[in-house]
């Protein structure tokens, strides 16, 4: 039995009718019309525009929408794009194979075989954008449509091209929901909306966030050709032309957009290259410096050698000597390992402690039953690992993996009410997750016990900013009987500052915290760029980001 022929769907009003000429011409040249049907919705074209398209592309099937029977926000001139899910659902409801929506300003660049194969195998084809869905969809809409908060940092999907398997019940239900929600103006375009709320696209992302992040829907890992250095080669988007742009000059428009996008993509690749391979560029942009003080003594600075910076310091006492463990980033390697330094010789030579081969930071230290353990951040390897010290300070052995398949940052561990608690910051799932959220786990044995996920994890607590607002900025400690958590305050940019929160309730079923005043003696935490602070006895150590 042969696969059913694909159905391609598009539509335009008079403003975008000229775009359809270049879409259909490219589709014919690149094989998108072979063994396929095309339907185009006339959303308000002039008679001359429709006649011209029919003469040039006689294989089109034409349809219209009766806007008189639809809610008043549907006509295209309102800019809500509510008509788009309606059009797609009408065709999906009647189809028996793949349905592909194409925005009128798209231009196919290669054959559609790989895209159609993905639709056949997985049911849904969407390209990725470069912003998290929380920046493209009103949080109220995300909540209303049931998008779990821990998914809000996943990269958005764009709806300029939407591939759908109309025979899959789950996909049919998704498109029907999309069309039904578009009927509510406050859902598709809320009155009080964030600046970049993307209407129909926002609703689609809210509906698929949970299934995609749980692995129930598999999308291609391909970027749309906007703000990306290495986008899909399938098609070019947003090739907009004015209605009176002459047909004979179409090749000039395509050449212009092609050149413009190639330059744009090159610049993005160049920027990525600078960040990944140019240590001097990184040194210019960012530097952390360690400071510490004991009691009422003066503040001292721990200087890193050229080509390095030190950050995320923790203190531990061993044989009566106070040591600082910290992230030691090498600009030339573009990643960090962990180093240690005795504070009796703060300007001495650092001792390499741990280098597991990926960027490593936040060396949280704790003792249990006479042994010293470390819970470093190694999120790039997809695990949260527990290490045991076999010979202080430089020999460590991996004891176990606590969490698998996660990107966990800034993890701390402490005891409270007879249980051990792990507070960490998990990256929103799916490749390129941009926001982090607070995740809590508890156990009766911090070294060998099972870690149980707290219900707060599903709520995506602290999904607030790309920079990581709410991430741990040191340990959890007690002050005057209160349980305080040091947190990063990165609303505007990463490393902007830090603050404290009081953990009011912490049980296996509930969690609540609230802002707390800075404890006496820790006023240095209020300085600009202070991003991490810890204390042991009367010694305080902190880092400060000096460039941003």
C-alpha positions in Angstrom: 0.0 0.0 0.0 1.4 3.4 -1.0 1.5 6.4 1.3 -1.3 8.9 0.7 -0.4 12.0 -1.2 0.4 15.0 1.0 -1.9 18.0 1.1 -0.3 21.4 1.2 -2.4 24.3 2.6 -1.8 28.0 2.5 -3.8 31.2 2.4 -3.5 35.0 2.0 -5.4 38.2 1.7 -4.6 41.0 -0.7 -1.5 42.1 1.3 0.3 38.7 0.8 -1.1 37.5 -2.5 2.2 38.4 -4.3 4.1 36.2 -1.9 2.1 33.2 -3.1 3.6 33.6 -6.6 7.1 32.9 -5.3 5.8 30.2 -2.9 4.1 28.2 -5.6 6.9 28.8 -8.1 9.5 27.4 -5.7 7.3 24.6 -4.7 7.0 23.5 -8.3 10.7 23.8 -8.9 11.7 21.8 -5.8 9.3 18.9 -6.2 6.7 19.9 -3.7 3.9 19.6 -6.2 4.7 16.1 -7.4 2.1 13.6 -6.3 0.6 16.3 -4.0 -2.4 18.5 -3.7 -2.4 22.2 -3.0 -5.2 24.2 -1.5 -5.1 27.9 -1.1 -7.6 29.9 1.0 -8.6 33.3 -0.4 -8.8 35.4 2.7 -9.5 38.7 0.9 -7.6 38.9 -2.4 -8.7 41.0 -5.2 -10.2 39.5 -8.3 -7.1 40.4 -10.3 -4.8 38.7 -7.8 -6.7 35.5 -7.7 -7.0 35.5 -11.5 -3.3 35.9 -11.9 -2.5 33.0 -9.5 -5.0 30.7 -11.2 -3.5 31.5 -14.6 0.0 30.8 -13.4 -0.8 27.8 -11.2 -3.9 26.0 -12.6 -3.3 23.0 -10.2 -4.5 24.9 -7.2 -7.7 24.2 -5.3 -9.4 27.3 -4.0 -11.3 27.7 -0.8 -12.7 30.6 1.2 -13.7 31.4 4.8 -17.1 32.9 5.5 -16.0 35.4 8.2 -19.6 36.3 8.8 -20.0 32.9 10.5 -16.9 33.2 12.6 -16.1 35.3 15.7 -15.4 39.0 14.9 -11.6 38.8 15.6 -11.0 36.3 12.8 -10.5 38.5 9.7 -6.8 38.9 8.8 -6.7 42.6 9.2 -7.1 42.2 12.9 -3.7 40.6 13.1 -4.8 37.9 15.5 -4.2 34.9 13.1 -7.2 33.1 14.6 -8.2 32.1 11.1 -5.1 30.0 10.7 -5.9 27.2 13.1 -9.4 27.2 11.7 -8.2 26.7 8.2 -5.8 24.0 9.2 -8.4 22.1 11.3 -10.9 22.2 8.4 -8.4 20.5 6.1 -7.1 18.0 8.8 -10.6 17.0 9.7 -11.3 15.9 6.1 -7.8 14.5 5.2 -6.6 10.9 5.1 -2.8 11.6 5.1 -0.2 14.3 5.8 -1.3 17.9 5.8 1.3 20.6 5.6 0.5 24.2 6.4 2.8 26.8 4.6 2.8 30.5 5.4 2.5 32.5 2.2 6.0 34.1 2.6 7.8 30.7 2.7 10.1 29.6 -0.1 10.9 25.8 -0.4 14.7 25.2 -0.9 14.9 21.4 -1.1 12.7 18.5 -1.6 10.2 17.8 1.2 11.0 14.1 1.6 12.7 14.3 5.0 10.0 16.5 6.4 7.2 14.1 5.1 9.1 11.2 6.6 9.1 12.9 10.0 5.4 13.5 9.8 4.7 9.9 8.9 6.9 8.6 11.7 6.1 11.1 14.5 2.9 12.8 13.5 4.0 16.5 14.0 6.6 18.6 12.3 7.5 22.1 13.7 10.7 24.1 13.5 12.4 25.6 16.6 12.8 29.3 17.3 15.4 30.9 19.6 13.2 32.2 22.4 11.7 30.3 25.4 7.9 29.9 25.2 7.5 32.0 28.3 8.8 35.0 26.3 6.4 34.2 23.4 3.2 33.3 25.2 1.5 35.1 28.0 2.1 33.2 31.3 -1.7 33.4 32.0 -2.3 31.6 28.7 0.3 29.0 29.5 -1.4 28.3 32.8 -4.9 28.4 31.4 -4.0 25.8 28.7 -2.2 23.5 31.2 1.4 24.0 30.1 3.5 22.7 33.1 5.7 25.5 34.5 8.8 23.3 34.3 8.3 23.4 30.5 8.2 27.1 30.1 11.9 27.4 29.3 11.8 25.1 26.3 12.6 26.7 23.0 9.5 27.9 21.2 8.2 26.1 18.1 7.2 28.3 15.1 4.1 27.8 13.0 5.3 29.1 9.7 5.3 25.5 8.6 3.2 22.9 10.4 3.4 19.2 9.3 0.5 17.0 10.6 -0.5 13.4 10.2 -4.2 13.7 9.8 -4.7 9.9 10.5 -3.2 10.1 14.0 -6.0 10.6 16.6 -3.7 12.5 19.0 -2.7 15.0 16.2 -6.2 15.5 15.1 -7.2 16.2 18.7 -4.3 18.7 19.0 -5.3 20.6 15.9 -9.0 20.7 17.0 -8.0 22.1 20.4 -5.8 24.7 18.6 -8.8 25.8 16.5 -11.2 25.8 19.4 -8.9 27.9 21.6 -8.4 30.4 18.8 -12.1 31.2 19.1 -11.4 32.9 22.5 -9.9 36.3 21.9 -8.4 36.4 25.4 -6.5 33.2 24.7 -5.1 33.9 21.3 -4.5 37.6 21.9 -5.1 38.7 25.6 -5.9 42.3 26.3 -3.1 42.5 28.8 -0.3 40.6 27.0 3.4 40.5 27.1 5.1 42.4 24.3 6.1 39.3 22.2 3.0 37.2 22.6 2.7 35.4 19.3 -1.0 34.7 19.0 -1.7 31.4 17.2 1.9 30.3 17.6 1.7 30.9 21.4 -1.4 28.8 21.7 0.2 25.9 19.8 3.3 26.0 22.1 1.1 26.0 25.2 -0.7 22.9 24.0 2.4 20.9 23.0 4.8 22.0 25.8 3.9 19.1 28.1 3.7 16.3 25.5 7.0 17.4 23.9 8.9 17.7 27.1 7.6 14.3 28.3 8.7 12.7 25.0 5.1 12.0 23.9 5.6 14.1 20.8 8.9 14.0 19.0 9.9 17.1 17.0 12.8 17.5 14.6 15.9 19.3 16.0 15.9 21.9 13.3 15.9 25.7 13.6 13.9 28.1 11.6 16.0 30.5 9.6 15.5 33.4 11.9 18.2 34.3 14.5 20.1 31.0 13.9 23.5 30.4 12.5 22.7 26.9 11.2 19.0 26.8 10.3 17.1 24.2 8.4 17.8 23.9 4.7 14.2 22.9 4.0 12.8 26.3 3.4 13.2 30.1 3.8 10.6 32.0 5.7 9.4 35.6 5.9 10.2 36.4 2.2 7.6 39.2 2.2 6.8 41.2 -1.0 4.5 44.1 -1.5 1.3 43.4 -3.5 2.5 45.5 -6.4 6.0 43.9 -6.6 6.4 43.0 -10.3 6.3 39.3 -11.3 9.2 39.6 -13.6 11.5 40.8 -10.7 10.8 37.7 -8.5 14.4 36.4 -9.0 15.7 39.7 -7.6 13.6 39.4 -4.5 14.8 35.8 -3.9 18.4 36.8 -4.4 18.0 39.7 -2.0 16.5 37.5 0.7 19.0 34.8 0.1 22.0 37.1 0.5 20.5 38.9 3.5 19.9 35.6 5.3 23.3 34.2 4.4 25.0 37.3 5.9 22.7 37.1 9.0 23.5 33.4 9.5 27.2 34.1 9.1 27.1 36.8 11.8 25.4 34.4 14.2 28.0 31.7 13.5 30.8 34.3 14.0 29.3 35.3 17.3 29.0 31.7 18.4 32.7 31.2 17.3 33.8 34.2 19.4 31.9 32.8 22.5 33.2 29.3 22.0 36.8 29.8 20.7 38.0 33.3 21.4 39.3 33.5 25.0 40.1 37.2 24.7 36.5 37.9 23.7 35.3 36.0 26.8 37.8 37.7 29.0 36.5 41.1 27.8 32.9 40.2 28.5 33.1 38.4 31.8 35.3 38.0 34.9 34.7 36.8 38.5 36.9 37.7 41.4 36.9 36.0 44.9 36.9 38.0 48.1 36.9 36.8 51.7 37.1 38.1 55.2 37.4 36.7 58.7 35.5 38.4 61.6 36.1 42.1 61.6 39.3 41.7 59.6 39.9 43.4 56.2 38.5 42.0 53.0 41.1 40.1 51.0 41.1 39.2 47.3 42.2 35.9 45.8 43.7 36.7 42.4 43.4 34.3 39.5 46.3 34.0 37.0 46.0 35.4 33.5 43.5 33.4 31.4 41.5 32.2 34.4 38.8 33.4 36.8 37.6 31.9 40.1 33.9 31.6 41.1 31.4 29.6 43.2 33.6 29.4 46.4 32.9 27.0 49.3 34.8 26.6 52.6 35.8 23.5 54.4 38.1 22.9 57.4 40.6 20.1 57.3 43.1 19.4 60.1 42.6 22.9 61.5 43.2 24.6 58.2 40.5 26.5 56.3 40.3 25.7 52.6 38.5 27.4 49.7 37.2 25.1 46.9 36.0 27.0 43.8 35.3 26.9 40.1 38.5 27.6 38.1 37.6 28.6 34.6 40.2 28.6 31.9 39.3 31.0 29.1 41.5 29.2 26.6 39.7 25.8 27.3 36.3 27.6 27.5 35.4 25.4 30.5 36.1 25.1 34.2 37.5 22.5 36.5 37.6 22.7 40.3 40.6 23.9 42.4 41.3 24.4 46.0 43.5 26.8 48.1 44.4 27.0 51.8 43.4 30.4 53.1 46.7 30.5 55.2 48.3 31.2 51.8 45.6 32.9 49.7 48.0 34.0 47.0 49.7 30.7 46.8 49.5 28.1 44.1 46.1 26.5 43.7 45.7 22.7 43.8 43.7 21.0 41.0 40.8 19.1 42.6 38.4 17.7 40.0 38.3 17.7 36.2 35.7 15.2 34.8 36.1 16.4 31.3 33.1 18.8 31.2 32.5 22.3 32.5 32.5 21.8 36.3 31.6 24.4 39.0 29.8 24.9 42.3 31.8 22.4 44.5 29.2 22.0 47.3 30.9 20.1 50.2 29.4 18.2 53.1 30.5 15.6 55.6 28.5 12.4 56.4 29.6 9.7 58.9 33.2 11.0 58.9 33.6 11.1 55.1 33.9 14.2 52.9 31.6 14.4 49.8 31.2 16.8 47.0 28.2 17.6 44.8 29.7 19.5 41.9 27.8 21.0 39.0 28.5 18.9 35.8 25.3 19.6 34.0 26.8 19.2 30.5 27.2 15.4 31.0 23.5 15.1 31.9 24.0 13.9 35.4 24.2 15.1 39.0 27.0 13.1 40.5 28.2 12.6 44.1 31.9 12.4 44.7 33.8 11.1 47.7 37.2 12.4 48.9 39.7 9.6 49.1 42.7 11.8 49.9 42.3 15.5 50.8 42.3 17.8 48.9 43.0 16.5 45.4 41.8 12.9 45.1 38.1 12.2 44.6 36.2 9.2 43.4 32.7 9.2 41.8 30.5 7.5 44.4 27.2 7.4 42.6 24.9 9.3 40.2 22.0 10.9 42.0 20.0 12.2 39.0 20.2 11.0 35.4 19.3 12.8 32.2 19.2 16.3 33.7 21.1 19.5 33.5 21.3 20.3 37.2 23.0 23.5 38.4 24.0 24.9 41.8 22.9 21.9 43.9 23.0 22.1 47.7 22.2 19.5 50.4 21.2 19.9 54.0 19.4 18.2 56.9 16.0 19.4 58.2 13.4 17.7 60.4 15.1 14.3 60.3 15.4 14.1 56.5 18.1 15.2 53.9 17.1 17.7 51.3 18.5 18.4 47.9 17.7 21.7 46.3 18.9 22.1 42.7 18.1 24.1 39.5 17.0 22.0 36.6 17.2 23.2 33.0 13.9 23.2 31.2 13.8 20.0 29.1 14.4 19.5 25.4 17.6 20.7 23.7 18.3 24.4 24.2 16.1 24.8 27.3 16.6 28.4 28.4 14.9 28.8 31.8 15.6 26.9 35.0 13.3 26.0 37.8 13.8 25.0 41.4 13.7 21.2 42.0 13.6 19.5 45.4 14.4 15.9 46.3 14.5 14.3 49.8 16.0 11.1 51.2 16.7 9.4 54.5 20.4 8.8 53.5 22.3 11.5 51.5 25.0 9.1 50.3 23.3 5.8 49.5 19.6 6.5 49.8 16.9 6.9 47.1 16.0 10.5 46.3 12.3 11.2 46.1 11.0 14.1 43.9 9.0 16.8 45.7 5.6 17.8 44.2 6.9 21.3 43.8 9.0 20.1 40.9 5.9 19.8 38.7 5.0 23.4 39.4 8.2 24.8 38.0 8.9 27.1 40.9 11.1 30.1 40.0 10.6 29.9 36.3 11.1 33.6 36.0 14.1 34.7 33.9 16.7 33.4 31.5 19.5 34.4 33.8 18.4 31.9 36.5 16.6 34.0 39.2 16.2 31.7 42.2 19.2 29.5 41.6 21.2 28.7 44.7 23.9 31.2 45.4 25.6 29.3 48.2 24.3 26.9 50.8 21.2 26.7 53.0 21.9 27.7 56.6 20.1 28.6 59.8 20.0 32.1 61.3 18.2 32.9 64.5 16.2 29.7 64.1 15.2 30.5 60.5 16.2 28.4 57.5 17.7 30.7 54.9 18.6 30.1 51.3 21.0 32.2 49.3 19.7 32.8 45.8 20.9 34.5 42.6 19.0 37.6 41.5 19.6 37.6 37.8 16.5 39.4 36.5 18.3 41.6 34.0 21.4 39.6 33.3 23.2 36.6 34.7 25.3 37.5 37.8 23.4 40.7 38.5 23.3 40.1 42.3 22.0 37.9 45.0 19.5 37.8 47.9 18.1 35.6 50.7 14.9 33.7 51.1 13.5 32.1 54.2 12.2 28.6 53.8 9.0 28.7 55.8 7.6 25.3 55.0 9.5 22.2 53.9 7.9 18.8 54.1 7.6 15.9 51.7 4.3 17.4 50.6 4.7 21.2 50.8 7.3 23.9 50.2 7.0 27.6 50.8 9.6 30.4 51.0 9.6 34.1 51.1 12.0 37.0 50.7 14.3 37.6 53.8 16.4 40.5 54.9 20.1 40.2 54.6 21.5 38.7 57.8 23.9 40.9 59.8 27.4 40.6 58.7 26.5 39.6 55.1 26.0 43.0 53.8 28.6 42.4 51.1 26.0 40.2 49.4 24.1 43.4 48.4 26.9 44.6 46.1 26.4 44.7 42.4 27.6 41.6 40.7 27.9 39.5 43.9 26.6 36.1 42.7 27.6 33.6 45.4 28.4 33.7 49.1 29.1 31.1 51.7 30.2 31.2 55.4 32.0 28.8 57.7 32.4 30.0 61.3 33.3 33.7 61.2 34.9 33.5 57.7 32.9 34.6 54.7 33.8 34.1 51.1 32.1 35.4 48.0 32.6 36.1 44.3 31.8 39.2 42.3 31.1 39.4 38.6 32.9 42.5 37.3 31.7 42.6 33.7 28.4 41.9 32.0 
